[in-house]
Amino acid sequence: MKNACSFTFSKALNFGALAARSLNSYLSLSFPLRCSIRTVRMENNNNGNLKVGDDGSRGAFIVLEGLDRSGKTSQCSKLLSYLEGLGHPTELWRFPDRSTSIGQMISAYLSNQSQLDDHTIHLLYSANRWEKSSLMETKLKSGTTLIVDRYSYSGVAFSSAKGLDFEWCKAPEIGLLAPDLVLYLDITPEKAAERGGYGGERYEKLEFQKKVAESYQALRDPSWKIIDGCQSMEEVQKLLQEIVLDHVIACKKGRALSHLW
């Protein structure tokens, strides 16, 4: 199994991009997209490359991760308002992006309206991120900071918690943009289960969330900041604002984009 799962960077990159293109081509015929698409203006230099600041300035790529009901979505919205209030161009993204054809399939699965093999749904999650990758890079290079609610780490943590091979789960994500900062809202599965709305989607089961928490621990790297999610919402909010603002300023001063893994 280990040898079968060893992808080179270029092979994995091609695999992920090809998966997204192939799924989009098929789904565009079978599942007409019912959403509005906002036009994105790109400013090019004479070489046809995306123009960024002469000093390399760009937006920051910030990801919030955590168990279900850990408070990610609420804190993402608060961060968006905070950075916009300071005058920083900022957008809030969520994965899965349920507005796309692939996202609609994932949404149906999560709400128990359809059944899919574990490997299939994992690749759909990955393709959902790949189909947004080019736009994500464009936004960052144009100076827009992205606050992202879940990213590749969720895909790997949840799928490996089902019993899929950990390295196999990581392989389709290789080559995607790496966040500048991952904020993990640390909360026990038992505490999360006490919060309102718990149990409404497929993965909101206590024993499963315990396995997800273990998988998250194996994914931690130096870009992660662990935040005690059991603090009050106001305390968490203040801490996140301080950490995120530092990274936004650092990226404006110039910081190269990197890739997973």
N, C-alpha and C positions, 0 to 999 in steps of 0.2 A: 504493500500500500504506500509506503513512504516514497519508493522510487516512482510510482505512478503519479504521485502528487507533486513531484519536484518540477516546477515550471521555471524557465528562465524569465527574466524580466520582459524581454521583447515578446516571447511567446504568450505570456499572460496578458500583456498589453493588447496584442492583436486579438487574443481570445475574447477579452472583455468588449473591445470595440466592435468586433464582428458579431458578438452575441446581441449587442444592443441594436446594431443596424439590421440584422436578420429579423429580430423580433419586431422591430418597428415596421419593416417592410410588410411582414405578414399581417400584423395587427391593424395596419392602416387600411387594409382591405376588409378585414373581418370585424373590426370594432371602430367605427367612425368616431373620431375625437369630437367631443362636445364641450369644448372650452375655448375661451378667447385667448389669443396669443399676443403678448405685448411686443411691439417692435423694439429691437435693440439697435441703437446706432453705434457703429464702430468707426473710430478714427484711425486711418492707416497712415503709415509713413511711406516714403518713396519705394521701399522694398516690399511693400505689401504686408508687412508685419503689423500686429496691433501696437499702436503707439501708447506708451506709458510715459510717466514723468521722466524728464531727463535725469533725475537723480535716482530712478528706480522705484519711486514711491508707488504704492498700490494699496488696495484694501486688505483687511485682515480676514482670514478664514477661521472662524470660531465654531466649534462643534460642542453641543451639549449632549451628554450620554447619561444613561442610568436605567434602572429598572422601571417597569410600568408604574405610573402614579408616583414617581419620585419628584415631580414638580418641574420637569424640563420645559414643558410647553408654556407654563405661566412665566417662568424666568426668561425664556426666549423673548416673549412679547415685551417684558419689562426692559430687557437689554436693548431691544429695537427702539423703544421710546426714549430711553436714556441717551443712546448714541445720536439719534436724530436730533434730540434737544440740544446736543453740543455742536451740531452742525456737521456731523460726519455722515456722508452718504451711506446708508445701511439698508439691507434687505433681510427679511426673515424667510428662510427656506425650511421645508420639512421633507424628510424621507420616511416612508415612500411618498413620492409626489403622486398623489392620487388623481391629478388632472390629466395625466397622459393615458394612452391606451393600456400600456403595461401596468401603470398605477391602478387603473380601474380593475384589472384582473387581480392584483394584489389586495385591493380593498374588498372585493367580493370574497376572497379567501379568508381574510382576517375577520370578516363579519359572519363567517360560517355559511355563506351562500354558495360556496363551491368547494370542491375537494381537489387538492393537487399533491403530487408526490413531493416529499421533502427536498429532494435535489432540484426539482423543477421550480419550486417557489423560491429557493435560494438563488438560482440563476436569474429569475425574474427580478428579485430585489437588486441584484448586481447590475442587470441591464438598465433598471430604472435610474441608477446612479450614473451609469455610463452615458445615457441619453441626455443627461443634463451637464455633463462634464465640460463640453466646449463653452457653453453659455456661462458656466461657473468661472472658468478661466478668464473669459472676456470681461465679466463683471469685476473680478478682482484686479485685473490689470488696468481697468478704467478708473480705479480708485474707490470702488464700492466695497464696503465691508459686508461679509455674509455671516449671519447668525444662523446656524444650521441645527435643526432639531433632529437628531439621529443621523448616523452616517455608516460607513463600512463596518465599524466596530459592532454596531447593533446586529448587522447581518451575520457576522461571524459568531458573535456570542449566542444569538438565538438559535442558529442552525446547529452549531456544535453542541448546544444544550439538548438538542433532539437526538444526539448520538452520531451526527455526521463527523467525518474526520476533520480535525481542526485545520490542518494545512490545506486540505481540499477546499474548505470554506474560504480561506484567505486568498486562494489562487486567482479567482476572477476579479478580485479587487486590486491586484498588483498593477500599478501604472496610473491609478486614479490620483488626483491631487491629494496631498497630505495636509491636514489642518495645521495651522500655526499653533493652535491651542485646543486641547480637549478638556472640557470641564465635566467631571464625573460627579453627579449628585449622588452621594453615598447614603443609602437608606436600606434598612433590613427588609427582606421580603415580607416579614410579618407586619412591620410598620406600614409598608405600602398597601398591604391588603386591607388595612383599616380605613383607608382614604375613600372618599365618595366615588362612586362609579366603577369600583373595582369589579372585575369579572365580566365586563361587557364584551370583551374581545377574546379571540381564540387563545392567546398566550397568557392571559391573566389568571394563572393558576399558581397557587403558593409553591408547590413542590417544583414546578417547572421554573419559576422565577429564582429559586435557590440555585438551580443548575446554571441559569443565565449569569447570576452574580459570580459564580466560580469562573465561568468563561471570561467574563470581563476582567477579572484579576490577571489572567494569563495574557491579556492584550495590552496592559498598561506599559507605557514607555515614557521617556523624559518630557514629551509634549503634554502629558496629563497633569491636571491639578485636581486633587481629590477634595471635594467640598462636603462637609457634614450636612446632608439634606434634612436632618431632623431638627435643625435650628428653625427659628421662626422665618417666615417668608421674607420679612424685612431684613433680617440679619444675613440671610443667603443673598438677597438682592444687593446689599451694600458690598459684600465681599466680591461678588461676581463683577460688579461695576468697576471696582478698583483693578482687578486682574485684567479684565478685558480692555480697559482703556490703555493700560500700559502696552498691550500687544498692538492695538490699533495705531498708537503713536510710533511704535517701533517699525511697523510695516510702512508707514508713511515716510519714514526716514530711509527706507530701502532694505528689503529682505527678499532673497530669492525664493521662488516657489519650489516645493519639493514634491515627491511622489511616494505613494505606498508601494511596497513595504521593503 
